[in-house]
Amino acid sequence: MEGIPDLARHIPIENVKKNVSLIQRVNNSRFFSFYYDKPVWRPFLTRIGSWLSMAEEAEIILEYSALRDSLNVADLACGTGRYARAFARRCPRGRVYGVDLSVNMLREARRESCRAALPNITLLRGDIHRLPFPDGSIDRVNCCGVLHLFANTKPVWREIARVLAPKGIFTGWVLTYAPNAFSRIQERLRDRIFLHLFKPEQLAADLAQVGLVDFGHEQHHLWLLFKAVKAS
């Protein structure tokens, strides 16, 4: 793992491709990890999916997070670490944990965090269903751009609620339905490629069931950006 702790040994690296969807297998590839943040992919998808730039998307999440300089932050499914780096800059005396199952994504994240000279980032290979943190130990949890790949997110909500400190904030974005006729096309695509599309009212209700309340959100085309607070 080249200095990146493997805290998901119950999912051996060589078995990742067997246990995930086709989209997730693509995400785990070295080729995709290298090109993920290049203009041809993530920035392009963000622009056509939300009509936002990557910087605008990140700023909304950062505002929702209400960061202070000494917080512990966990960026789940961190990918190449774009959000982890943004959090690390806002929390210079805190600790930011970038958690991902993909070794190739974590290698890219490490390369970029070293280039940005951000020593307060710790990268971990981890499972979003079994987070490697004690109960109530994390002040902010973020998870962007992956939750629509899970058929059942309720175990993820429970795990996020477990690790969040009281009054801690959970932020993220998920795919949602377009408010027009395009939603019918979305439903067909959802059924064919197994995307989980979220409605704000249902997401708020699901989060409230695990003690994540004060739900706030804004929709930008197909992107639903949100926050919730762990009840004290």
C-alpha positions in Angstrom: 0.0 0.0 0.0 3.1 2.2 -0.1 2.5 4.0 3.1 -1.3 4.2 2.9 -2.8 2.1 5.8 -5.2 -0.6 4.6 -8.1 -0.6 7.1 -10.4 -2.6 4.7 -8.6 -5.9 4.7 -12.0 -7.7 4.9 -12.3 -6.5 1.2 -8.9 -7.7 -0.3 -7.6 -5.4 -3.0 -7.6 -8.2 -5.5 -11.3 -8.8 -4.8 -12.6 -5.3 -5.2 -13.5 -5.8 -8.8 -15.6 -8.8 -7.9 -17.7 -7.1 -5.3 -18.7 -3.9 -7.0 -20.8 -2.6 -9.9 -19.4 -2.0 -13.4 -19.2 1.8 -12.7 -17.3 1.2 -9.5 -14.9 -1.2 -11.3 -14.1 1.6 -13.8 -13.6 4.0 -10.9 -11.0 1.6 -9.4 -8.9 1.4 -12.5 -5.5 3.1 -12.7 -6.4 4.8 -16.0 -9.6 6.3 -14.7 -8.0 7.4 -11.5 -5.4 9.3 -13.4 -7.9 11.1 -15.7 -10.7 11.5 -13.1 -9.9 15.2 -12.2 -8.8 16.1 -15.7 -11.1 18.5 -17.7 -12.4 15.6 -19.9 -14.2 13.9 -17.0 -15.2 15.2 -13.5 -15.2 18.9 -14.3 -17.1 18.2 -17.5 -19.7 16.0 -15.8 -20.1 18.5 -13.0 -20.8 21.3 -15.6 -23.3 19.3 -17.6 -24.9 17.7 -14.6 -25.2 20.7 -12.3 -24.4 23.7 -14.4 -21.8 24.5 -11.7 -18.0 24.7 -11.9 -16.0 22.4 -9.6 -15.1 25.5 -7.6 -18.7 26.5 -7.2 -19.7 23.0 -6.2 -16.9 22.9 -3.6 -17.8 26.3 -2.2 -21.4 25.2 -1.4 -20.1 22.1 0.4 -17.6 24.2 2.3 -20.2 26.7 3.4 -22.5 23.9 4.5 -19.6 22.4 6.6 -19.2 25.6 8.7 -15.5 24.7 9.2 -13.1 25.9 12.0 -9.4 25.6 11.9 -9.0 22.6 14.3 -11.7 20.2 13.3 -11.4 16.5 12.5 -12.9 15.9 9.0 -13.6 12.6 7.2 -13.9 12.8 3.4 -15.5 9.5 2.4 -15.0 8.0 -1.1 -12.4 10.8 -1.3 -11.2 9.7 -4.8 -8.2 11.9 -5.8 -8.6 14.0 -2.7 -10.1 17.2 -4.2 -12.4 17.8 -1.2 -9.9 16.5 1.3 -7.4 19.2 0.1 -10.1 21.9 0.3 -11.0 20.9 3.9 -7.3 20.7 4.9 -6.8 24.3 3.7 -9.7 25.5 5.8 -8.7 23.4 8.9 -4.9 23.9 9.1 -4.8 22.8 12.8 -7.2 19.9 12.3 -6.9 16.5 10.7 -8.5 15.5 7.5 -9.0 11.8 6.7 -9.4 10.8 3.1 -11.0 7.4 2.9 -11.4 5.4 -0.2 -11.5 1.7 -1.2 -9.6 2.3 -4.4 -5.8 2.1 -4.1 -5.4 3.9 -7.4 -7.5 6.8 -6.3 -5.6 7.0 -3.0 -2.3 7.1 -4.9 -3.5 10.0 -6.9 -4.8 11.7 -3.8 -1.4 11.3 -2.1 0.5 12.7 -5.1 -1.8 15.8 -5.1 -1.7 16.3 -1.3 2.1 16.2 -1.4 2.2 18.6 -4.3 -0.1 21.0 -2.4 2.1 20.6 0.8 -0.8 19.7 3.1 0.6 17.6 5.9 -2.7 17.5 7.8 -4.2 15.0 5.4 -4.2 11.3 6.3 -5.2 8.9 3.5 -6.7 5.5 4.5 -8.0 2.6 2.5 -11.4 2.0 4.1 -14.9 0.7 3.7 -17.7 3.2 3.9 -19.8 0.5 5.6 -17.2 0.0 8.3 -15.5 3.3 9.0 -12.2 3.1 10.8 -13.1 5.7 13.4 -14.3 5.5 17.0 -17.9 6.6 17.9 -18.3 10.3 18.0 -14.7 11.1 16.9 -15.3 13.1 13.7 -16.6 16.7 13.6 -17.4 16.8 9.9 -18.2 14.0 7.4 -18.4 14.6 3.7 -19.3 12.2 0.9 -19.7 13.5 -2.7 -20.4 11.8 -5.9 -20.7 8.1 -4.9 -23.8 7.5 -2.9 -25.9 7.0 -6.1 -23.9 3.9 -6.7 -25.3 2.1 -3.6 -28.5 0.2 -3.9 -29.0 0.5 -0.1 -27.7 3.6 1.7 -29.3 3.1 5.1 -26.2 1.2 6.5 -24.1 4.1 5.3 -26.2 6.6 7.1 -26.0 4.6 10.3 -22.2 4.4 10.1 -21.9 8.2 9.4 -24.1 9.0 12.3 -22.0 6.7 14.5 -18.7 8.4 13.9 -20.0 12.0 13.9 -19.7 13.9 17.1 -22.8 15.5 18.6 -23.7 18.6 16.5 -21.3 17.4 13.8 -22.2 18.1 10.2 -22.6 15.7 7.4 -22.4 17.1 3.9 -22.5 15.7 0.4 -24.1 15.6 -3.0 -26.2 12.9 -4.7 -27.9 12.6 -8.0 -31.6 13.6 -8.1 -34.4 13.8 -10.5 -34.5 16.6 -13.1 -37.6 18.7 -12.6 -38.9 18.2 -16.1 -39.6 15.5 -18.7 -36.0 14.4 -18.6 -36.8 12.6 -15.4 -38.4 9.7 -17.4 -35.2 9.2 -19.3 -33.4 9.2 -15.9 -35.6 6.5 -14.7 -34.8 4.3 -17.6 -31.1 4.9 -17.2 -31.4 4.3 -13.5 -32.9 0.9 -14.1 -30.3 0.0 -16.7 -27.1 1.1 -14.9 -28.3 0.8 -11.4 -28.2 4.4 -10.3 -29.9 5.4 -7.0 -31.6 8.7 -7.5 -32.6 10.7 -4.4 -35.6 12.9 -3.6 -34.9 15.6 -1.0 -37.8 14.7 1.2 -36.9 11.0 1.3 -33.2 11.7 1.9 -34.2 14.0 4.8 -36.4 11.4 6.3 -33.8 8.6 6.0 -31.2 10.8 7.6 -33.5 11.8 10.4 -34.1 8.1 11.3 -30.4 7.9 12.3 -30.3 11.2 14.2 -29.1 13.4 11.4 -31.5 16.4 11.4 -31.7 20.1 10.4 -31.6 19.0 6.8 -30.8 21.6 4.3 -30.3 21.3 0.5 -30.2 23.0 -2.8 -30.7 21.5 -6.2 -28.7 22.3 -9.2 -30.1 20.5 -12.2 -29.3 16.8 -11.5 -27.1 17.5 -8.4 -28.7 17.6 -4.9 -26.2 19.2 -2.5 -27.2 18.8 1.2 -26.2 19.0 4.8 -27.5 17.5 8.0 -26.5 17.9 11.7 -26.1 15.1 14.3 -28.6 15.7 17.1 -26.9 16.6 20.4 
